[in-house]
Amino acid sequence: MPSDPDLMTLVQCLSRYLREHPDACDTPDGIARWWIAAELPAAPVALVEQALDGMQACGAVESSQAADGRVRFRRAGAAAGIEARLDALAADPGPLLEAAARRPGGKRGGMH
């Protein structure tokens, strides 16, 4: 995962949002429109998807396919240490995202 400053800022924003709204669940489009629009109004959905990919690779979010066929993302509910992981991503996402990208299977395949 590249260390793009816009991507890092977006991961920080998403991590804070998920700490404050632990039951939030939405599509990448919905996340761009509703979760982060106040803080990052011009974030493209492709960048949101890239941030979610990295966050999923390090175990902070999980995805599921809904009955309508669209993929939705939410905080990884049962993961041990999720609060600490979100706090670490909110503070400095680089190290966790880079470590997740280096692990075998750390990047999930293109699902969109």
SULFENDA-V372251 format. One record per run of one state. SS is the DSSP state (h for helix, s for strand, l for the rest). FROM is the first residue (numbers start at 0). LEN is the number of residues. Records with the same first field share a line. If there is no record, write none. Layout:
BEGIN
SS = FROM-LEN + FROM-LEN
END
This chain:
BEGIN
l = 0-4 + 20-4 + 26-1 + 35-9 + 57-3 + 65-5 + 75-6 + 102-10
h = 4-16 + 27-8 + 44-13 + 81-21
s = 24-2 + 60-5 + 70-5
END
